[in-house]
Amino acid sequence: MSRSAHPAGPRHADVLPEGHYSAPPADLNALDPKVWSHTVSRTEDGVVTVGGLEVTALAEEFGTPAYFLDESDFRERARAWRTAFGHDADVFYAGKAFLSRAVVRWLYEEGLNLDVCSGGELATALSAGMPADRIAFHGNNKSVHEIRTAVEAGVGRIVLDSFQEIVRVAHIAQSLGKRQRVQIRVTVGVEAHTHEFIATAHEDQKFGIALADGQAAEAVRRTLALDALELVGIHSHIGSQIFDMAGFEVAARRVVALLAAVRDEHGVELPEIDLGGGLGIAYTSDDDPREPHEIAKALSEIVTRECEAARLSTPRISVEPGRAIVGPTAFTLYEVGTVKPLDGLRTYVSVDGGMSDNIRTALYDAEYSVALVSRTSDAGPMLVRVVGKHCESGDIVVKDAFLPADLAPGDLIAVPATGAYCRSMASNYNHALRPPVVAVKDGAARVIVRRETEEDLLRLDVG
């Protein structure tokens, strides 16, 4: 057994060896509501629908591969997070999961704030009308141009990630005659049960300023000494796709201890604490994520308890769910191109997309579900590996799953829970054209991010 962590959380703290898979499901035609968005169902004819529209009609109109985003589900999830935390806390949608101008408008209308981590994300947010004071700017190496743009726009907070950045942001704010609200991102030494590449709070990684050896305390001292900066709180983020709340409890305890030290040394009680995001979603039926109200209650109790023990006023809590909002709301629709049985192993099902529209399986060994969606089938199950069309043996979309044994070229299959980090991390590898994102709601579908064209590719090639 490998001791590597797995992006599905503590259930996979030991990754099972190559070739391991669960038993086939009892019903290959069933759609687990935990994995699919809320409006997904099958018609009597067996065709899957989303938002009241059949996937066969959607494929005909918009082509494949394509991401179909359930707008009603997205709004419901955003509203659930906002309601769970109430008016005494802030919910910042993490734009890195998936960002478009339509999504920014939905967030604004549902009362959420927005977390960005690049100039491009900031430009998208501002162009869609998100008030700058409801935007937080993250990143471990923000450029001078990005910082200047953020300060000029009046973003609500900039999260400081290094000693150099403290000085850089202060200098830019002073030159613009502004006082910028900031938080300091600290690494609290918590190693979350997640994949190495998405665990972000242990000391040996690029994010934040370590609590160890007094570095975070020194960062606080330097920030408080600069008139151009208003230090409003401490930020901590321990990883992504986490189910276990134990890591958050340890992180909160250590952050509150820092707040108490700041009070004792500087006579200042910082008013905010941001515990980041990283809450997991269900990629398969075995995953068991918590509901927003459960998470809100747990985090609030943790922070309140630790602050009472330290005789501190309870600060305003912020959280940053991105994947937990958009992840379950979308699926990727593919057309089957080839079906290649390998005796004694599995059947390789090749689709018209691949690692250019979902790199997560190749990058993190991520797990996904898959279903035949253009029809139902009474055929028995066959073990499949869903692969893409790229020139890489690692071009895998779904590593091990079961599909009906009569699957054939031309069938449509869909991979659920692809709303987060799929379009955001999509590429033009092999000069593939990135798929569109189509929002579906109440029997209507509209493109919110159009499909790339060959003309788009050639326009960038100045040759």
C-alpha positions in Angstrom: 0.0 0.0 0.0 1.3 3.4 -0.9 1.5 6.0 1.9 0.7 8.8 -0.5 -2.4 10.9 0.4 -5.3 11.0 -2.0 -7.4 14.0 -3.1 -10.6 12.4 -2.0 -9.6 12.9 1.6 -8.9 10.7 4.6 -11.0 7.8 3.3 -8.1 7.3 0.8 -5.2 8.1 3.1 -3.6 4.9 1.8 -3.9 4.7 -1.9 -5.0 1.2 -3.1 -2.7 -0.5 -5.6 -3.1 -0.3 -9.3 -6.1 -2.2 -10.6 -8.1 -1.9 -7.4 -11.8 -1.1 -8.0 -15.1 -1.5 -6.2 -17.7 -4.0 -7.2 -20.0 -3.0 -10.0 -23.1 -1.0 -8.9 -26.4 -2.8 -8.7 -28.0 -0.6 -11.3 -25.8 0.9 -14.0 -28.6 3.2 -15.1 -29.0 4.8 -11.6 -27.7 8.4 -11.0 -26.5 9.0 -7.5 -27.9 12.4 -6.4 -24.9 12.9 -4.2 -22.7 13.0 -7.3 -24.9 14.6 -9.8 -26.4 18.1 -9.8 -29.9 18.6 -8.4 -31.8 18.8 -11.6 -30.3 15.8 -13.3 -32.6 12.9 -14.0 -33.6 10.3 -16.7 -36.6 10.4 -18.9 -38.8 7.4 -19.5 -36.8 6.8 -22.6 -33.6 6.6 -20.6 -32.0 9.9 -21.8 -30.5 12.0 -19.0 -31.7 15.5 -18.6 -30.4 18.6 -16.8 -32.4 21.7 -16.2 -35.2 20.0 -18.2 -33.1 19.5 -21.3 -32.0 16.2 -22.8 -28.3 15.6 -23.2 -28.9 14.3 -26.7 -30.4 17.7 -27.7 -27.6 19.6 -25.9 -24.9 17.6 -27.7 -26.6 18.3 -31.0 -26.7 22.0 -30.3 -23.4 22.6 -28.5 -21.3 19.7 -29.5 -19.0 17.6 -27.4 -17.0 17.7 -25.3 -18.8 20.4 -23.3 -19.3 21.3 -19.7 -22.9 21.7 -18.7 -23.4 23.8 -15.6 -26.7 23.6 -13.6 -27.4 27.2 -12.7 -30.2 26.5 -10.3 -28.0 24.1 -8.4 -25.1 26.6 -8.3 -27.4 29.2 -6.9 -28.8 26.8 -4.3 -25.4 25.8 -3.1 -24.2 29.4 -3.0 -27.3 30.4 -1.0 -26.8 27.4 1.3 -23.3 28.6 2.3 -24.5 32.2 2.7 -27.4 31.1 4.9 -25.3 28.6 6.9 -22.8 31.3 8.0 -25.2 34.1 8.4 -24.5 37.8 8.6 -21.7 37.5 11.2 -19.4 35.7 8.8 -18.1 36.2 5.2 -18.3 33.6 2.4 -15.7 34.2 -0.3 -16.2 32.0 -3.4 -12.8 30.8 -4.5 -12.6 31.9 -8.2 -9.8 29.5 -9.0 -12.3 26.7 -9.0 -14.2 28.2 -12.0 -14.7 31.8 -12.9 -16.7 33.6 -15.6 -18.6 36.8 -15.7 -21.9 35.0 -15.5 -20.7 33.2 -12.3 -19.5 36.6 -10.9 -23.0 38.0 -11.4 -24.6 34.9 -9.8 -22.3 35.3 -6.7 -23.2 39.0 -6.4 -26.9 38.3 -6.6 -26.7 35.6 -4.0 -24.7 37.8 -1.6 -21.3 36.1 -1.7 -17.9 37.7 -1.9 -15.1 36.6 -4.2 -11.6 35.4 -3.8 -9.2 36.0 -6.7 -5.5 35.1 -7.1 -4.4 36.6 -10.4 -4.8 39.8 -12.5 -7.0 37.9 -14.9 -9.4 36.7 -12.2 -9.5 40.3 -10.8 -10.3 41.7 -14.3 -13.1 39.2 -14.8 -14.6 40.0 -11.4 -14.4 43.8 -11.9 -15.7 43.6 -15.5 -18.8 41.6 -14.3 -19.6 44.3 -11.7 -18.5 42.7 -8.4 -17.8 45.6 -6.0 -14.1 45.8 -5.3 -14.6 45.9 -1.6 -16.2 42.4 -1.8 -13.0 41.0 -3.4 -10.0 39.4 -1.7 -6.7 39.0 -3.6 -4.6 35.9 -2.9 -1.4 34.6 -4.4 2.2 33.7 -3.3 3.9 36.0 -5.9 1.6 38.8 -6.9 3.2 41.1 -9.5 3.7 44.8 -8.9 1.1 45.4 -11.7 -1.4 43.1 -10.1 -1.0 44.7 -6.7 -1.2 48.2 -8.1 -4.4 47.3 -10.0 -5.9 45.7 -6.8 -5.1 48.7 -4.6 -6.3 51.2 -7.2 -9.6 49.3 -7.6 -10.1 49.3 -3.8 -10.2 45.5 -3.1 -11.5 44.7 0.3 -8.3 42.8 1.4 -5.0 41.7 0.1 -3.7 38.5 1.6 0.0 39.0 2.3 2.1 35.9 1.6 5.7 36.8 2.3 7.9 39.4 4.0 8.7 40.9 0.6 5.0 41.3 -0.2 4.4 43.2 3.0 6.8 45.9 1.9 5.7 45.8 -1.7 2.0 46.3 -0.9 2.8 49.0 1.6 5.0 50.9 -0.9 2.3 50.7 -3.7 -0.5 51.7 -1.3 1.6 54.7 0.0 2.4 55.8 -3.5 -1.3 55.9 -4.4 -2.2 57.7 -1.2 -4.3 54.8 0.1 -4.4 52.6 3.3 -4.9 49.0 2.2 -6.7 46.4 4.3 -4.6 43.2 4.5 -4.5 39.8 6.1 -1.4 37.7 6.7 -1.4 34.1 5.4 0.2 31.8 7.9 1.2 28.2 7.5 0.1 26.5 10.7 1.9 23.1 10.3 -1.2 21.1 9.7 -0.8 18.4 7.1 -4.3 17.8 5.8 -5.4 14.4 4.6 -5.2 15.2 0.9 -2.9 14.9 -2.1 0.6 16.3 -1.6 0.1 18.8 -4.4 -3.1 20.3 -2.8 -2.0 20.3 0.9 -1.1 23.8 1.7 -0.4 24.3 5.4 2.6 22.2 6.2 5.9 24.1 6.4 7.6 22.6 3.3 5.6 24.4 0.6 5.4 27.7 -1.1 2.4 29.3 0.5 2.3 31.7 3.5 4.5 32.6 6.4 5.3 29.9 8.9 4.2 30.1 12.5 7.3 28.2 13.4 10.4 30.2 14.7 8.3 33.3 15.2 8.1 34.2 11.5 4.4 34.9 11.5 4.7 37.0 14.7 7.5 39.0 13.0 5.3 39.5 9.9 2.5 40.9 12.2 5.0 43.3 13.8 6.2 44.6 10.5 2.7 45.0 9.1 1.5 46.9 12.1 4.4 49.3 11.8 3.5 50.4 8.3 0.9 53.2 8.1 -0.1 52.3 4.5 -1.4 48.9 5.7 -4.4 48.1 7.9 -4.0 44.6 9.3 -7.5 43.1 9.8 -6.8 39.5 10.4 -5.0 36.2 9.9 -5.5 33.8 7.1 -5.0 30.0 7.1 -5.7 27.4 4.4 -4.8 23.8 5.1 -5.6 22.1 1.8 -8.3 21.0 -0.7 -10.9 18.2 -0.9 -10.9 17.7 2.9 -13.7 15.8 4.7 -12.2 15.6 8.2 -12.7 18.7 10.4 -9.8 17.7 12.8 -7.3 19.7 10.7 -9.4 22.8 10.9 -9.6 22.4 14.7 -5.8 22.3 15.0 -5.4 25.2 12.6 -7.9 27.3 14.4 -6.2 26.6 17.7 -2.8 27.7 16.4 -4.2 30.8 14.7 -6.1 31.9 17.8 -2.9 31.4 19.8 -1.2 33.9 17.4 -4.1 36.4 17.8 -3.6 36.1 21.6 0.1 36.8 21.2 -0.6 39.8 19.0 -2.9 41.2 21.7 -0.4 40.6 24.4 2.6 42.2 22.5 0.8 45.0 20.6 -2.4 45.6 22.5 -4.4 44.9 19.3 -7.2 42.3 18.9 -7.4 41.5 15.2 -11.1 41.4 14.1 -10.9 38.7 11.4 -9.9 35.1 11.0 -10.1 33.4 7.6 -10.0 29.6 7.7 -9.8 29.2 3.9 -11.7 26.5 2.0 -10.9 23.1 0.8 -14.1 21.3 1.9 -14.6 18.1 -0.1 -17.4 17.1 -2.5 -18.6 13.7 -3.7 -16.8 12.5 -6.8 -18.0 9.0 -6.3 -20.8 7.4 -4.2 -18.3 6.4 -1.6 -17.5 10.1 -0.7 -19.5 11.6 2.1 -19.1 15.4 2.3 -20.7 17.5 5.0 -23.5 20.0 4.4 -22.7 23.7 4.7 -24.7 24.1 7.9 -22.7 21.3 9.5 -19.5 22.9 8.5 -20.6 26.4 9.6 -21.6 25.0 13.0 -18.4 23.1 13.5 -16.1 26.0 12.5 -18.0 28.5 14.6 -17.8 26.2 17.6 -14.1 25.6 17.2 -13.2 29.3 16.9 -15.5 30.3 19.7 -14.1 27.7 22.0 -10.5 28.5 21.3 -11.1 32.3 21.7 -12.9 31.8 25.0 -10.0 29.8 26.3 -7.6 32.6 25.2 -9.9 35.3 26.6 -10.2 36.9 23.2 -13.3 38.4 21.5 -14.5 36.0 18.8 -13.3 37.4 15.5 -15.4 37.5 12.3 -14.9 34.2 10.5 -14.4 34.0 6.7 -14.4 30.8 4.6 -13.6 30.3 0.9 -15.7 27.4 -0.6 -15.1 27.2 -4.3 -15.1 23.5 -5.3 -17.9 22.9 -2.7 -20.2 25.3 -4.6 -19.4 24.8 -8.3 -17.9 21.3 -8.3 -21.1 19.3 -8.1 -23.1 21.6 -10.4 -21.5 20.6 -13.7 -20.8 17.5 -15.7 -18.7 17.0 -18.8 -20.4 15.4 -21.8 -18.4 13.3 -24.2 -19.1 11.2 -27.3 -17.6 7.7 -27.3 -15.2 7.2 -30.2 -13.7 3.8 -29.8 -14.2 0.8 -27.5 -11.1 -1.4 -27.1 -11.4 -4.6 -24.9 -8.2 -5.9 -23.4 -8.7 -9.6 -22.4 -8.3 -10.2 -18.7 -7.7 -6.5 -17.9 -10.4 -3.9 -18.8 -12.0 -2.2 -21.7 -10.6 1.2 -22.9 -13.3 3.7 -23.8 -11.9 6.6 -25.8 -13.8 9.9 -25.8 -13.5 13.1 -27.8 -11.8 15.0 -24.9 -9.3 14.0 -22.3 -6.6 15.6 -20.2 -7.0 18.9 -22.0 -10.4 19.3 -20.4 -9.8 17.4 -17.2 -6.1 17.2 -16.0 -7.0 16.2 -12.5 -6.9 12.4 -13.0 -3.5 12.6 -14.5 -2.2 15.2 -12.0 -3.7 14.0 -8.7 -4.9 10.4 -9.5 -8.3 11.9 -8.9 -11.4 9.6 -8.8 -14.5 10.2 -10.9 -17.8 8.5 -11.7 -19.2 8.1 -15.2 -22.5 7.1 -16.8 -24.0 6.2 -20.1 -26.5 9.1 -20.6 -27.9 8.9 -24.1 -29.9 5.8 -23.3 -30.3 3.1 -20.7 -29.0 -0.4 -21.1 -29.9 -3.9 -19.7 -26.4 -5.2 -20.6 -24.1 -6.4 -17.8 -21.3 -4.4 -16.4 -17.9 -4.1 -18.0 -14.8 -2.7 -16.2 -13.7 0.3 -18.2 -11.0 3.0 -18.2 -12.2 6.2 -19.9 -9.4 7.8 -21.8 -8.9 10.8 -24.0 -7.5 11.4 -27.4 -4.2 12.9 -26.5 -0.7 11.6 -27.2 -0.1 10.4 -23.6 -0.6 7.1 -22.0 -1.6 9.0 -18.8 -4.4 10.7 -20.6 -7.1 9.2 -18.3 -10.4 10.7 -17.5 -11.9 8.0 -15.3 -9.4 5.4 -14.1 -11.7 2.5 -13.2 -15.4 2.3 -13.5 -18.2 0.2 -14.8 -20.3 0.9 -17.9 -22.8 -1.3 -19.8 -21.1 -4.0 -21.9 -23.0 -2.9 -25.0 -21.4 0.5 -25.0 -20.7 1.6 -28.6 -19.1 4.4 -30.6 -21.5 7.3 -30.8 -22.9 6.8 -27.3 -22.8 9.8 -25.0 -21.3 9.4 -21.6 -21.0 12.0 -18.9 -18.6 12.5 -16.0 -20.2 14.4 -13.1 -18.7 16.8 -10.5 -16.5 18.5 -13.1 -17.5 22.1 -12.2 -14.3 22.8 -10.3 -10.8 22.9 -11.7 -11.6 21.3 -15.0 -12.3 24.3 -17.3 -10.0 26.4 -15.0 -7.1 24.0 -15.6 -8.0 23.2 -19.2 -5.2 23.4 -21.9 -4.6 23.4 -25.6 -2.4 20.3 -25.5 -2.1 18.8 -29.0 -3.8 22.1 -30.0 -7.1 20.9 -28.6 -9.9 23.4 -28.5 -11.1 24.1 -24.9 -14.8 23.1 -24.5 -17.6 25.6 -23.9 -19.3 26.0 -20.6 -23.1 26.0 -21.1 -25.4 27.1 -18.3 -28.7 25.3 -18.1 -31.8 26.4 -16.2 -35.5 25.9 -16.4 -35.5 24.4 -19.9 -33.1 26.9 -21.4 -29.4 26.7 -22.2 -26.9 29.4 -23.0 -23.2 29.5 -23.5 -21.4 31.4 -20.8 -17.9 30.5 -22.0 -17.8 29.7 -25.7 -15.9 26.9 -27.4 -12.5 27.8 -28.7 -12.0 27.7 -32.4 -9.0 27.1 -34.7 -9.1 30.8 -35.5 -8.5 31.5 -31.8 -5.4 29.4 -31.8 -4.0 30.9 -35.0 -4.7 34.4 -33.8 -2.2 34.0 -31.0 0.4 32.5 -33.3 2.0 35.6 -34.8 4.4 33.3 -36.8 
